[in-house]
Amino acid sequence: MADLRERIALGDYGLEGALESEAELGARYGVSRVTVRRALENLRDEGLVASRKGAGWFVARSSFGQQLALGTFQHAESAIENAGVTVSRTVLGYAFVPCPASVAAVLGLDAEEEALRVSSVRRTSGSPLDAVVEWVPAELAAPISRQDAESPGIWASILGEGHQIALVRQSIAAVEATSPTAESLDVPRGAPLLHIRRVAHDTSGSPLALSDHRYVGHRFRLDVEFRGWPATNTTEPPGVTEIPTRS
């Protein structure tokens, strides 16, 4: 259920999008249909999903996103190093695999099209900071070795191949640690995490890479500075909109 909640929070299904069938969810997570139904009913109680008779389960219209114009993007690793702390990365998995539909949609690929998937853990002073899963289209990832993925890292390697990152889109959600992530981050299952999804685009707007970072909740934060306020008489901060449907 934690993984499904996370996918909904990150907008993988879009606004009021349809979830997979109960049978498909059961096959995906390796559980019975009864367990799937119980999890969906719990998510309905939380206001995250709704059922429609004869049509299945859908995302409830209950999530909103705030668009922030922040200027130049600063990678978390550089921000940490600016504080005088060294970040180390250990690659746990490196493989070219069929791309899941949700990831393929973000990267502009066909479902099941091959992409490089790299999983890793970053540490500061020996303590886990975040668990990372990165995806790169196979054509772009061909020159990137496992050693490159560890150092200098996926995004730096993409830049080193002559690609330019012109735009970074970032989605942020509060999630809880599932069993594999909890083990890699040395936190209890269900511990609060800050999930940040970053998607890099080139000058033409084409996606270059997707990175899912799950930060230990008490070890990382995002500081945002707002300038100006709307001239109209409103109580809402600028830029508050419903999360758009992912195409």
FIMIZA-505080 format. One record per residue (C-alpha): x, y, z; residue in three letters. Coordinates in steps of 0.001 Angstrom, whole numbers, plus 500000, padded with zeros to 6 digits. Example, Ala and Ser with C-alpha at 12.3 -4.5 7.8 and 13.67 -1.06 7.14 Angstrom:
2
+--------+--------+--------+------+
!      u !      v !      w ! rest !
+--------+--------+--------+------+
! 512300 ! 495500 ! 507800 !  ALA !
! 513670 ! 498940 ! 507140 !  SER !
+--------+--------+--------+------+
end
This chain:
247
+--------+--------+--------+------+
!      u !      v !      w ! rest !
+--------+--------+--------+------+
! 500000 ! 500000 ! 500000 !  MET !
! 502874 ! 502375 ! 500708 !  ALA !
! 504172 ! 502008 ! 497149 !  ASP !
! 500718 ! 502627 ! 495679 !  LEU !
! 500227 ! 505685 ! 497898 !  ARG !
! 503595 ! 506979 ! 496721 !  GLU !
! 502716 ! 506519 ! 493046 !  ARG !
! 499458 ! 508411 ! 493567 !  ILE !
! 501225 ! 511233 ! 495434 !  ALA !
! 503767 ! 511632 ! 492629 !  LEU !
! 501028 ! 511856 ! 490005 !  GLY !
! 501854 ! 508632 ! 488178 !  ASP !
! 498150 ! 508101 ! 487487 !  TYR !
! 497338 ! 511717 ! 486744 !  GLY !
! 494369 ! 513677 ! 488069 !  LEU !
! 491405 ! 511282 ! 488504 !  GLU !
! 493321 ! 508645 ! 486513 !  GLY !
! 492362 ! 504971 ! 486567 !  ALA !
! 494396 ! 502533 ! 488635 !  LEU !
! 495228 ! 499063 ! 487407 !  GLU !
! 492590 ! 496409 ! 488007 !  SER !
! 492582 ! 494567 ! 491325 !  GLU !
! 493911 ! 491473 ! 489545 !  ALA !
! 496740 ! 493458 ! 487950 !  GLU !
! 497656 ! 495057 ! 491265 !  LEU !
! 497669 ! 491657 ! 492923 !  GLY !
! 500043 ! 490312 ! 490266 !  ALA !
! 502262 ! 493397 ! 490521 !  ARG !
! 502698 ! 493152 ! 494281 !  TYR !
! 502403 ! 489385 ! 494627 !  GLY !
! 499394 ! 489454 ! 496966 !  VAL !
! 495839 ! 488122 ! 496908 !  SER !
! 492882 ! 490050 ! 495561 !  ARG !
! 491492 ! 490234 ! 499100 !  VAL !
! 494666 ! 491993 ! 500254 !  THR !
! 494488 ! 494384 ! 497283 !  VAL !
! 490852 ! 495209 ! 498040 !  ARG !
! 491668 ! 495881 ! 501714 !  ARG !
! 494551 ! 498188 ! 500728 !  ALA !
! 492378 ! 500090 ! 498249 !  LEU !
! 489643 ! 500509 ! 500842 !  GLU !
! 492230 ! 501922 ! 503257 !  ASN !
! 493382 ! 504376 ! 500589 !  LEU !
! 489741 ! 505305 ! 499982 !  ARG !
! 489367 ! 506032 ! 503701 !  ASP !
! 492384 ! 508362 ! 503377 !  GLU !
! 490682 ! 510176 ! 500505 !  GLY !
! 493254 ! 509143 ! 497912 !  LEU !
! 491144 ! 506865 ! 495694 !  VAL !
! 487507 ! 506283 ! 494835 !  ALA !
! 485672 ! 503357 ! 493267 !  SER !
! 483117 ! 503524 ! 490489 !  ARG !
! 480720 ! 500650 ! 490068 !  LYS !
! 481667 ! 498606 ! 487051 !  GLY !
! 484614 ! 500861 ! 486185 !  ALA !
! 487223 ! 500126 ! 488882 !  GLY !
! 489347 ! 502389 ! 491075 !  TRP !
! 490403 ! 505974 ! 490325 !  PHE !
! 492551 ! 508646 ! 491925 !  VAL !
! 490420 ! 511012 ! 493988 !  ALA !
! 490606 ! 514716 ! 493211 !  ARG !
! 492380 ! 515512 ! 496472 !  SER !
! 495998 ! 516364 ! 495596 !  SER !
! 497340 ! 519766 ! 494624 !  PHE !
! 500731 ! 520972 ! 493473 !  GLY !
! 502411 ! 524339 ! 493801 !  GLN !
! 504502 ! 525484 ! 490873 !  GLN !
! 507724 ! 527163 ! 492008 !  LEU !
! 509937 ! 529302 ! 489792 !  ALA !
! 513337 ! 528979 ! 491417 !  LEU !
! 515771 ! 530003 ! 488680 !  GLY !
! 519010 ! 528010 ! 488507 !  THR !
! 518756 ! 524391 ! 489661 !  PHE !
! 521199 ! 523279 ! 492343 !  GLN !
! 521715 ! 519555 ! 492715 !  HIS !
! 521299 ! 518284 ! 496277 !  ALA !
! 524789 ! 516783 ! 496242 !  GLU !
! 526419 ! 520122 ! 495442 !  SER !
! 524366 ! 521829 ! 498154 !  ALA !
! 525553 ! 519276 ! 500706 !  ILE !
! 529171 ! 519572 ! 499593 !  GLU !
! 528911 ! 523369 ! 499874 !  ASN !
! 528240 ! 522750 ! 503565 !  ALA !
! 531618 ! 521016 ! 503803 !  GLY !
! 530241 ! 517464 ! 503883 !  VAL !
! 531362 ! 514725 ! 501513 !  THR !
! 528756 ! 512573 ! 499780 !  VAL !
! 529601 ! 509003 ! 498763 !  SER !
! 527523 ! 506811 ! 496455 !  ARG !
! 527291 ! 503010 ! 496345 !  THR !
! 525635 ! 501481 ! 493273 !  VAL !
! 523450 ! 498525 ! 494257 !  LEU !
! 522014 ! 497685 ! 490849 !  GLY !
! 522897 ! 498458 ! 487227 !  TYR !
! 520923 ! 496897 ! 484379 !  ALA !
! 519214 ! 497582 ! 481059 !  PHE !
! 515629 ! 496445 ! 481621 !  VAL !
! 512130 ! 496925 ! 480135 !  PRO !
! 510757 ! 500267 ! 481264 !  CYS !
! 507623 ! 500254 ! 483482 !  PRO !
! 504673 ! 502092 ! 481954 !  ALA !
! 504729 ! 504873 ! 484570 !  SER !
! 508418 ! 505600 ! 483961 !  VAL !
! 508085 ! 505225 ! 480186 !  ALA !
! 505361 ! 507890 ! 480177 !  ALA !
! 507677 ! 510372 ! 481923 !  VAL !
! 510634 ! 509627 ! 479634 !  LEU !
! 508588 ! 509652 ! 476432 !  GLY !
! 509268 ! 505949 ! 475754 !  LEU !
! 507023 ! 503068 ! 474783 !  ASP !
! 506025 ! 500771 ! 477639 !  ALA !
! 508515 ! 497922 ! 477985 !  GLU !
! 511088 ! 499824 ! 475879 !  GLU !
! 514563 ! 499202 ! 477259 !  GLU !
! 516171 ! 501717 ! 479600 !  ALA !
! 519071 ! 501788 ! 482029 !  LEU !
! 517982 ! 501404 ! 485646 !  ARG !
! 520505 ! 502265 ! 488360 !  VAL !
! 519786 ! 501927 ! 492077 !  SER !
! 522150 ! 503351 ! 494661 !  SER !
! 522490 ! 504671 ! 498195 !  VAL !
! 524220 ! 507927 ! 499077 !  ARG !
! 525826 ! 508497 ! 502456 !  ARG !
! 527277 ! 511383 ! 504397 !  THR !
! 529697 ! 510683 ! 507239 !  SER !
! 528870 ! 507000 ! 506836 !  GLY !
! 525134 ! 507436 ! 507475 !  SER !
! 522554 ! 506863 ! 504701 !  PRO !
! 521128 ! 510040 ! 503194 !  LEU !
! 518908 ! 508751 ! 500388 !  ASP !
! 518064 ! 505743 ! 498257 !  ALA !
! 518066 ! 506573 ! 494558 !  VAL !
! 516590 ! 504895 ! 491489 !  VAL !
! 517563 ! 506462 ! 488164 !  GLU !
! 516302 ! 505743 ! 484653 !  TRP !
! 517928 ! 506755 ! 481363 !  VAL !
! 516725 ! 505853 ! 477843 !  PRO !
! 518933 ! 503046 ! 476478 !  ALA !
! 520205 ! 505092 ! 473547 !  GLU !
! 521509 ! 507828 ! 475843 !  LEU !
! 522763 ! 505404 ! 478492 !  ALA !
! 524887 ! 503228 ! 476187 !  ALA !
! 528199 ! 505016 ! 477005 !  PRO !
! 527516 ! 505104 ! 480792 !  ILE !
! 529245 ! 502305 ! 482724 !  SER !
! 528478 ! 501073 ! 486232 !  ARG !
! 531627 ! 502875 ! 487411 !  GLN !
! 530380 ! 506098 ! 485786 !  ASP !
! 527061 ! 505673 ! 487587 !  ALA !
! 528898 ! 505559 ! 490903 !  GLU !
! 531271 ! 508409 ! 490114 !  SER !
! 530744 ! 511036 ! 488795 !  PRO !
! 527076 ! 509910 ! 488685 !  GLY !
! 524373 ! 509571 ! 486046 !  ILE !
! 523605 ! 513237 ! 485451 !  TRP !
! 527272 ! 514253 ! 485375 !  ALA !
! 527928 ! 511407 ! 482923 !  SER !
! 525108 ! 512617 ! 480670 !  ILE !
! 526654 ! 516092 ! 480656 !  LEU !
! 530056 ! 514546 ! 479964 !  GLY !
! 528625 ! 512963 ! 476808 !  GLU !
! 527800 ! 516411 ! 475457 !  GLY !
! 524113 ! 516619 ! 476395 !  HIS !
! 522817 ! 519845 ! 477902 !  GLN !
! 520338 ! 519887 ! 480780 !  ILE !
! 518175 ! 522926 ! 480099 !  ALA !
! 515243 ! 522212 ! 482409 !  LEU !
! 514685 ! 520193 ! 485580 !  VAL !
! 511171 ! 519353 ! 486754 !  ARG !
! 510837 ! 518294 ! 490368 !  GLN !
! 507948 ! 516640 ! 492233 !  SER !
! 507947 ! 516264 ! 496022 !  ILE !
! 505892 ! 513903 ! 498162 !  ALA !
! 505907 ! 512659 ! 501745 !  ALA !
! 506038 ! 508850 ! 501763 !  VAL !
! 506875 ! 506004 ! 504106 !  GLU !
! 509720 ! 503531 ! 503823 !  ALA !
! 508812 ! 500189 ! 502293 !  THR !
! 510801 ! 497103 ! 503299 !  SER !
! 513600 ! 497238 ! 500650 !  PRO !
! 514098 ! 500993 ! 501052 !  THR !
! 513997 ! 500802 ! 504858 !  ALA !
! 516739 ! 498176 ! 504810 !  GLU !
! 519014 ! 500156 ! 502494 !  SER !
! 518538 ! 503359 ! 504522 !  LEU !
! 518796 ! 501632 ! 507915 !  ASP !
! 515454 ! 503012 ! 509098 !  VAL !
! 512334 ! 501213 ! 510391 !  PRO !
! 509714 ! 500120 ! 507894 !  ARG !
! 507142 ! 502900 ! 507671 !  GLY !
! 509620 ! 505638 ! 508623 !  ALA !
! 508872 ! 509039 ! 507024 !  PRO !
! 510797 ! 509799 ! 503846 !  LEU !
! 510920 ! 512775 ! 501517 !  LEU !
! 510450 ! 511492 ! 497970 !  HIS !
! 511788 ! 513849 ! 495315 !  ILE !
! 511399 ! 512961 ! 491651 !  ARG !
! 513639 ! 514927 ! 489293 !  ARG !
! 513326 ! 514791 ! 485519 !  VAL !
! 516039 ! 516376 ! 483360 !  ALA !
! 515169 ! 517761 ! 479918 !  HIS !
! 517437 ! 518926 ! 477103 !  ASP !
! 517134 ! 522174 ! 475103 !  THR !
! 514443 ! 520655 ! 472866 !  SER !
! 512368 ! 519619 ! 475865 !  GLY !
! 513080 ! 515900 ! 475474 !  SER !
! 513557 ! 513962 ! 478746 !  PRO !
! 517133 ! 512830 ! 479437 !  LEU !
! 516810 ! 511090 ! 482803 !  ALA !
! 514473 ! 510442 ! 485702 !  LEU !
! 515739 ! 510213 ! 489281 !  SER !
! 513664 ! 509085 ! 492244 !  ASP !
! 515311 ! 510098 ! 495550 !  HIS !
! 513941 ! 508853 ! 498854 !  ARG !
! 515615 ! 510942 ! 501564 !  TYR !
! 515660 ! 510028 ! 505235 !  VAL !
! 513020 ! 512412 ! 506560 !  GLY !
! 515065 ! 514018 ! 509331 !  HIS !
! 518254 ! 514379 ! 507246 !  ARG !
! 517165 ! 516538 ! 504321 !  PHE !
! 514894 ! 519490 ! 503622 !  ARG !
! 514147 ! 521892 ! 500775 !  LEU !
! 514444 ! 525629 ! 501407 !  ASP !
! 512357 ! 527796 ! 499053 !  VAL !
! 512393 ! 531567 ! 498763 !  GLU !
! 509322 ! 533381 ! 497398 !  PHE !
! 509513 ! 536888 ! 496000 !  ARG !
! 506474 ! 539090 ! 495443 !  GLY !
! 502780 ! 538500 ! 496038 !  TRP !
! 499755 ! 538811 ! 493744 !  PRO !
! 498239 ! 542272 ! 493552 !  ALA !
! 494737 ! 540777 ! 493699 !  THR !
! 492931 ! 540234 ! 496964 !  ASN !
! 493551 ! 536536 ! 497551 !  THR !
! 494407 ! 534321 ! 500476 !  THR !
! 496162 ! 531691 ! 498350 !  GLU !
! 499900 ! 531817 ! 497637 !  PRO !
! 500836 ! 532338 ! 493986 !  PRO !
! 501082 ! 529319 ! 491723 !  GLY !
! 498737 ! 526903 ! 493547 !  VAL !
! 497168 ! 524607 ! 490935 !  THR !
! 495777 ! 521115 ! 490709 !  GLU !
! 498338 ! 518502 ! 489697 !  ILE !
! 497979 ! 518106 ! 485902 !  PRO !
! 497400 ! 514748 ! 484276 !  THR !
! 500606 ! 513190 ! 482998 !  ARG !
! 500431 ! 512527 ! 479270 !  SER !
+--------+--------+--------+------+
end
